[in-house]
Amino acid sequence: MALARDLASMTKDEADARRCSSIREVLVRDGLYDGSPHGSSDSPLTQEAGQSWRIAPHPFLLSTGQAAFFHSLGQHLLAFYQALNRLYLESARGAEPAWVAAYLDQGKPDSLVSYSRMKRFRDLLPGVIRPDIIPTEDAPSGNGMVITELDSVPGGIGVTGALARAYSDFDIVGGPDGMVQGFARMLRHHLGERTGCVAIVVSDEAQDYRPEMAWVAARLQKEGIEAYCVHPREVRFTEETLLLARDGSDRPVSLVYRFFELFDLKNIPKSELIMYSAKKERTVVTPPFKPALEEKLAFALIHHPVLAPFWRRELGEATFDLLAGLMPRTWILDPRPVPPAAVIPDLRIGGRAVADWRDLAEASQRDRRYVVKPSGFSELAWGSRGVSVGHDLPQSEWAAALDAALASFPTTPSILQEFHKGRQFELSYFDERAGAVVPMSGRVRLSPYYFVIGERAELAGVLATLCPPDKKVIHGMRDAIMVPCAVAAQQ
């Protein structure tokens, strides 16, 4: 109330600057924001962690129609995961083309593949779904947006939750506490009648996200869920259960929230014990140890003409058409020769059909509006690492990126994906050097968070990341504005 009275007596610029200062103070207090001067070169925080960014006085506004789109999208994405899971399993047993499972298993340890196919894990799906969505001028779906990736082990849950609370005087999508409450509902669904605590296990590889997951754990406790953010080495194993030492006693772990990537398993202390406990159904683990559901090449599968009948049957016409329009055309960079009478489906350069990936290396800058990135199961496959944008590179570097992607196929398949240029928006942020709120134009990534509760995927919040226009890959960085999305007031 005091802040509201103060803002009412100020000019708009003064009020916006004061609001930014107040938001910053809250985020620093919560341990989610780097309190050193913006742009300080000695800060240990990485760009990907999103722990220092430009603070805006207002959220990113969505129309009521856009908000409705985001609310409805979750069910379509959940249907996609259900169908992808079924496609993989049916491919593995020969009911669908065997090459599907072969692609999704490429580069994975046999032991992990066998584990993921166990009957007891057959129907398990991720508990969190986060697409990365770019509003564009040329989206093929006609609704102005494309989904560049799907993430089931996403960062940003705590940051988005804290930002929603910080901007709670707006009509925040999901509500000011939507992120924590959605996470809590998802956990309660998985826990069922089980008693014991929840361990949010964060690996060294993901350590930059530890502060926000600790924030989430503290908020979950206020929601009545005994949750702790822990390092893998803190988990103890007995024949009966997993344990955490807390407050002088051992607490049984009923659920492990896996905040680490599966490629990192070999570096995670006691990962095999967590997997054993899940196999014996003594502990629930979400997201499940199912690497086939964490591959970017799934986008290539929905566009493959041979698989169209499967997708239409499993998804229904409406969902298939929607997702095929939202997900950009994608190809798996498989170095094996294409037969002489065949071409790579739907891939054309200068109006010409393509039968050899290396033809892309010689493409003009105009004809190489594509992105190459690792599909998954690699330290380069998350956090916008390992991404090469064709038209943004000299021809020699683009050719080298293609060669490297093709050469890595046996261990880490890569994909080729259409590039869609983001539409420009303008937001304001507080410039610490100028001591004033200034405008900034840029391209935005919208990241809605869905929590899966049974057969429902509930929208809990949407994070907007606006990057300067010279950044081809949009992600959390010091020069980005990061804000929650809110619904614009109707005029």
N, C-alpha and C positions, 0 to 999 in steps of 0.2 A: 504494500500500500504506500509506503514511504517513497519507494522508487517511482510509483505511478504519479504521486503528487509532484515529485521533483521534475519528472519528464513533462508534465503538463505546463510547467512554468518556463520551459526552455524553448528556444527556436528548434526547428526540425533538425538542423545539422547538429546542434548541441545535444538534443535528445538521442539522436542516432549514435553519436559518439559515446554518450553515457551508457546507452544500452549495450554497445559492444564491450565496453569496459566491464560492465556487470557480468555479462556472459563469460568473458575471459576469466574473471575472478572465480566464478563458480566452477569452470572446467579445470582451472589450476588447482583449486581446493580439492576437487574430486580425483586429482592425480591423472587426468586424461589429457592435459595440455602442457606443452613445454613452456615454462614461465620465463625462459631467457628471451632477450630481445629477438624479434622476428628476423630470421635470416642469419642468426649467429652461426659462424662457421664451426664453433667448437661444440655444438649440441650433438649428443650421441644418438639422437633419435633419427631414424631413417625416414625417407619419404613415404615408404609403403605403410608404415604404422599409422600414419595420419594423426600424429600427436602434436603437430604444429601446422596451422593453416591460417588462412585469412578469415577473420570473423566478420560476419555481416550483421547488420542491425535487424534484418528481416529474413524470414524463411523464403524458400523457393515456392512460388505459388502455382498451383495446378487448378485448372478449371474443374467444375463439377463432373464434366464428362471424362476428363483425364483421370480424376480420382476414381470414378466408377470403373474405368478400364483397369486400373491397378487392382482394385478390389476383386474383380472377376478373373484376372489373369492367373491368380494362384491355383484355381481348380484346374485350369488347362495345363499348367506346368506339372501339377501333381499327376494328372493323367499321363503326361509325357513320361515321367519317371516310372510310373506303373507299367506302361507299354514297353519302355526301354528295358526294364528288368525282365519282362516276359520275353521280349525278343532275344535277349542274351541267353536266357535259360533254354529257350526252345532251339536256338541255334546250337547250343552246346550239346543238346541231345539229338540233333539232326532233323528236327521238325521245320526249321527255317535254315536258310543258307549258312553253311558252316563257316564261311569267311567272316561273318559278323562277329562271332565269338572270338575267332582268331585275331581280328583287329583289336577288339576290346581287351584281349589278354596279352597282346604283343608287349614284350619287355618286362612282364610281371614274373616274379618268382613262382614256380609251380606250386610251392606250398601255400602261398597266399591265394592263388587261383582255386586250389582244391578247397581251402578253408571257406572261401566266399561262396562256393557252390553247395555247401552243406544244407541238407533239407531243412534244418531248424532255422536257417537264415533266409530261406527262399523268398519270403514275402516282405522282408525288412527293407524299408526305404529311409532316406535321410529325414531327420526331424526338422531341418531348416532348409529352405530353398531361397536363394538370392540370385535373381538374374541381374546382369548389367545391361542397362537399356540406354541407347543413344537416340534422342530425338533428332531426326534428320529431315532434310528437304526432299530426299529421293528414296525414302523407304518403300520397298516393293509392296508392302502390305497396304499402303494407302493411308494408314493412320499416323504416319509421320514418325514411327519408331522402329528400331531394330534391336534385337537381343544379341549382344556380341558374345556373351558367355553365360553359363549357369554354374553356380558355386553352391556346394552343399557343406563346405567347411569355411564359411565366410568370416572374415574379420569385419569390424565395424558395428557389431551388435551393441557393445557398450557405448561407443561414441555416439551412435544414432540414438540410443536411449537417453544419454545425458543431454544431447542437443534438443531432443523433444521436450525434456523438462525445462531446459533453459529458455525455450521459445514458447512456453505453455500459454502465453496470453494470446496466441494465434490458434486457429482451427487446425491443429496439427493432425496430419493423416495418421490414424491409429491411436491418437490421443497422447497426452504427455507421458503416460506410463505404459503405453501399448507394447513397447519392446520387452520390458521386463515381465509384464503380465502374460504376453504371448509365449515367452520362453517358459514361464512357470506352468502354463497350461500344457505345453508340449511335454515337459518333464513329468508332470503328474499323470498324463496319459500313459507314458512309458513305464512309470513306476507301478501303476495299478495298486495292488494291495501290499506291495513290498515295503518293508521298513528299513531304515538306514539312510545314509547321507548320499549326496550327489557330489562326485569329484569331477570338476572341470580340469582336465589334464592338458596342460600347455607345454609343448616341447621347447627345447632350446631354439630350434629353427623358427618357431613362432613367438619367441620371447618378447618381441616388440609389442605384441598384443596382450601381454600379461596384465598390464595395468587396467585395460578395459574389461578383461574377463574377471579380474578381481573386483572391479566395480559391479559387474553383473552378479557375481556371487553374493556380495554384500546386500544388493537389492533383493535378490531371491530370498535371502534370510528374512527380510522384512515382509516378504510375501508368505512366510511360513514354511519355506523349503530349506532344509539344512544343506547348504551348498558351500563348497570350498574350491578356490582356485589353487591348484597344486602342480608341482613339478612331478614328472613320472617317478622319480626316485623316492618320493614321499609315500607312494603306494606300497603297502606290504601285502604279502600273499600268505594265506594258509590254505589247507585242503578244503576248508569250509567256505571261505569268502576272501574278498579283498578288504584291507583295513587301512584306515588313516589314523595317525596318532593326533588327538586333539584334546586340549585341556586336561592332560594327564591320563587320558583313557583312550582305548582303541574304539574307533567308530567303524562299523561295517559299511562298506560301500555297496549300495544297491544299484547305482547307475553311474556310469562313466560317460561324460560328454567329451568326445574325442576332438580336441582342438589341436590336431597335428595331421599332417599329410601322410598318406600311406607309403610314399617313396622313402619317408624318413624312419620307417619302422626299425631298421637295423641300428639306428642311432639312439633309440628310445629305451632306456633301462626298463626292464620288466614288461615290455610290450607283449612278449610271448605268454606271460602270466595273465595279463589282462585278457588276451585272446582265449586262453584256456578257461578262465572263469566264465567268459561269455559262452563258450562252447558247452560248458557244463550247466548253463542256464542259472548260474549263481549270481551273475551280474549282468545288467542290461548295458549295452554299449550303443551309443548313437553319436554320429552317423555310423552305420555298420561297416565292417571291414569288407567292403565290396567295391574294389577298384574299377570295375566295369561301369559303375554309375558316376564316376568322377572323370570321365574322358571327354574332352572337347570334341572329339571326332564323332560323338553322337549327333552333332548337327549335320555331318555328312550323311549319316544314315537316314535321317528324315527326308533328305532330298534325293536319295538314291532311287532311280525309277524302278528297279527290281523290287524294292521293299514297299513301294507305294500301296499295294493292296493290303499288306499287313497293317500299315499305319492307319489307313482309312477304316479298316475293320475294327481296330483296337481303340482308336481315338474318336471315331465318328467323323463325318464330313466337316462339321463346323469347327471342331478343335483342330483337325488336321490342316484345314485351309488357313486358320488363324496362325498356327505355329509355323507352318511352312512359309507364310508371309513375313512373320516377325524374325525368324532365324535366317540370317544371310546364307546364301549358297556357300557350301563348304566342301572341300575335297581332302581326302587322305593322301598325303605325299608318300606313295608307295613306289619305290624305285624299280620294281619289277617291270619288264617290258610289256607294253600293251600289244596285243596281237595285231598283225598288219591290217586286218579288216575292221578293227575297232577304233573308237576314239574315247576320250575321257568325257563322260556325260556332261553336257551343258557348259563345258569350258571352251571359250572362244577367245581368240586374240585377233583384233582387227577384222572381225567378221569371219575368221577362219577357225575351223574345228581343230582341236589340239589332240595329238596322240602321243606326245613326248613332253614330260614335265620340263625338260631343258629348253624347250621352245620358249618358255616363259622368261628365261634368262636374257634372251635377245629382244624382248618386247620393249617397245617405246615407253617412255614415262607415262604417257596417256593410257597405254594399254596394260600397265601393271598396277592398277588400283586394287591391290590385294594385300593381305596381311599373312605372314607366315608366323606360326607360333607352335610350341610343343603342345601336344594333346593332353598330356597328364603324366603322373608318376615320375616327376622330375622336379628338381629344385628350381628349374627355369619356367615351370608351368603355372606359377601363381604370382600374384603381386605385379602383374604387367612386365615380368621379366621375360627375356627370350623372344620378344615381339619384334618383328621386322616389317616395316611398312614400305611396300614396293616403290610407290611413286615418291617417297621421301628419301630414297637412297640413290647414290650414284649407281650406274648400271653394273659396275664391277662388284660393288658391295651387295647388291641385290642378287647377282648370280652366285656369289659366295654364300649368301644366306640360304638360297635354294639348295645348293650342293651340300651344305652342312645338314640341312633338314633331311634330305634324302639319305645321306650317309648314316644318320642317327636312327633310321627306321628300325633296325633290329632291336634296339634297346629303348628308344624313345620316339615313337611315331610323332610326326608333326602334321599340321593341317594347313591348307591354303584356304583363305576365307575372303569373300568380297569385302572391300572397304567402302563404308558409307560415311560421307562427311557429315559431321554434326552441325546442326543449326546453331547459329549464334544467339546468345542471350546476353542481357546486361543485368548485373547485380552491383551493389555497392558494398564496400568493406572498409574497415578502419585501418588506415595506413599509419603505422606507428611512427615512421620517420616524419611524415607530414603532420601528424597529430590531428588528422581530419578524416572524415568519411569521404571516399572517392569512388567514382564509378569504375567498373571493369567489364569489358566484353569478353566473351569466351564461349567455349562449347561445354555442354553439361553431360554428365553421366547420372542417370537416375537408378538407384539401387533399392528396390522394394524388398522387404524381408517378410517371408511367409513362414509361419510355424505350423507344422503338420500335426493335427490332432485327429487321429482316426482317419476318416475319409475326407477331412476338410483341410484346406490350406488357408490359414487365416492371415490377412495382412496386418502387420503390427507397426509398420513405419516405413518411410521412404527417405533415403539419404540422397541429397543432391551434391555432386562434386563438379564445380565449374572451374575449368582450367583455361589459362591464357590461350588465345587462338593459335599460337605457334607450336603448341604441344599437340602432336599427332595422336598420342596415346593418353587417354584421360584416366587419371588415377589420383589418389591422395598424395599431395605434395605441399611443400611450404607455400608455393605460389598459387595454390588453389583456394577457392572459397568452398567451405563445407557447411551445409545447413540442412535442417530437416525440411521436408515438403509440407505445405499446408494448403488447404482449400481456399481459393480466393472468394471473398465475399461477393455475392451476387448483387449487381447494380439494380 
